[in-house]
């Protein structure tokens, strides 16, 4: 089912000018009105935010430059805040986001990934078409992600963790916090209620020819006593293998101030014009723990070419540190960088609001007071 790894290019170009054009094309008003629909006026900036090419703050600055009233921009800014919120939860909770966070998932009967989800054979036309496209492009509409998660967790009674890892591995905008915590929100382990959607809802937002007679073609009250459909009873364990890009040899490293980039930081404007050594660090241990598809690795490497004179080092941080000897090492803060040593710099955040909040709107209400000014 996997296709050549360049299929994402039409939807997600990797050159800096195209990314800037996409930012310029943002329409906050149309976004707010249509974002839940398959063909809504979406920004399609997620992969660039997740890879650290651009930040939520830089997008907000652009939105402010449009000189619109706050109300038309509120929904888009709120969605940017969701990304920061998930990240703040990860910063505080660290690896706890990989297991049931606030509540134990109830009624779990299966583990692994439903075969019908993995093979795009659920019988629900919009779902299957979206998964087929997902393998080609690395993209899923946010509403579709919720549908898939609800089918796995709340209809199929699967624990959220394995299908969440499958989705993360294939998303160009794979962000462990946003992905895993969203799955937990759907499954009821990060919120006190579960999310479900029926066939009528899918038909409305994905224009699926008013499909009927699927296992989701029931009224909402029927979900309380719905038996696991036959289509969801078979499971598998998803395995992802990737080839790493060619690494520079240690002798090609210079003993000078070095900026360390990684899968979550590919910012081409970081220390722009400075006389520094720039290293994209790819640590196999990280990708063994948090697997990604070949498409996602290739996409990240392609994005890194926007960084002038970038060099790729495949190996551990400690191995890189040894080779750099006494050189100053600078990196950006991130939950996966806890083992880095050197000078840590802050990431660009939408607001100054930091720390753990038990719910998004407590975080948002505090951040909004700062952003509306």
Residue, then its C-alpha position, 0 to 999 in steps of 0.5 A: x500500500x505504501x507509495x513513493x515517498x515524494x507523493x507529499x510534494x504536491x500538497x506540502x512543498x518543502x522549499x522556503x518560498x512555497x511555505x511563505x506563500x502558504x502563510x500569505x494565503x491564510x484566510x482566517x474568516x474562511x478558515x473559521x467557517x469551513x475548517x470542519x469540512x473536508x475541503x475547508x479553507x485550511x492553512x495546511x501549515x501543520x507539517x511546517x509547525x511540527x517540524x519547527x520550520x515555522x512557529x505558532x508565534x510567527x503565524x500569529x504575527x502574520x495574522x495580526x498584520x492582516x489588521x482584522x478585528x479579533x473575532x474573525x481571527x479567534x478560531x484560527x488563533x485558538x487552534x494555534x493555541x491548542x498546539x502550544x497547549x499540547x506541547x506544554x502538557x508534554x513539557x510537564x508530563x514528559x513520557x507520561x503522555x505515552x500512557x493513560x494520563x488522567x483516567x484509565x481507558x474503559x472497556x478495552x477489549x483489543x490491542x494493536x491496530x484494527x486490520x480494517x483501519x490499517x488496510x483502509x477496508x472499514x467499508x466506510x467510504x470516506x474513512x477508507x478514501x482518507x486512509x488511502x490518501x494518508x499513505x500517499x500524502x502523509x496528511x489527514x484532516x483533523x476531523x478525520x483523525x478524530x473519526x479514526x480514533x473514535x472508531x478504534x477506541x470507542x467502537x472497536x474497543x482498542x487501547x488508544x496507544x497502538x493506533x496512535x503510534x501508527x498514525x504518528x508514524x505516518x503523519x508529516x505533521x507528526x507531533x507526539x504531544x498533539x497526536x497522543x493527547x488528542x487520541x487520549x481526548x477521544x478515548x476518554x483518558x485525558x478528558x472525562x468523556x469519549x468522542x463518537x461520530x456516526x455516519x450522518x456526521x461523516x456524510x455531512x463533513x466529508x460529502x460521502x454521497x450520503x452513504x448508509x448501512x455501515x456500522x456507524x449508521x446508527x443514532x447517537x444513543x445506540x453507541x452506548x450498547x453497540x457491539x464491536x462490529x465484525x470489521x474491527x475484530x481483527x488486529x495487527x501490530x504495525x511495524x515501521x522501518x526506515x532508511x536513514x540519510x547518509x551521515x557525515x564522517x566525524x572528520x568533516x566536523x569543525x571545532x566551532x560553535x555548533x547549532x544542533x537541529x533535529x526532527x522537531x527543529x528545522x528552523x532556517x532562520x535560527x542564527x541566520x547569517x551567523x558563523x556557526x556549524x549547523x548539524x541536523x542530528x538524527x538519533x536512531x534511538x529516538x526513531x526506534x522508540x517513536x517510529x516514523x515512516x520513510x515518507x516522514x523522514x524524507x520530508x524532514x530531510x528535504x525541509x532541512x535543505x532550507x538551512x544553509x550549509x546544514x550537515x547531517x549526523x546520524x548517531x547519538x548526541x553523546x557521539x556527536x558531543x565527543x567529536x565536537x570536543x570543546x566546541x560550544x553546542x546550542x540547541x532548542x528546548x524540547x521534551x525529547x532533548x533532555x539528554x542534550x548538553x550545552x546551551x539550551x534556548x527557548x522555543x518561540x511560543x504563541x504566548x508567555x503562558x507556560x506550565x500544566x493546565x488540566x484543560x485547554x480552556x483554562x490555558x486558552x483564557x489566560x493566553x487570550x488575555x495576552x494575545x488580544x492586546 
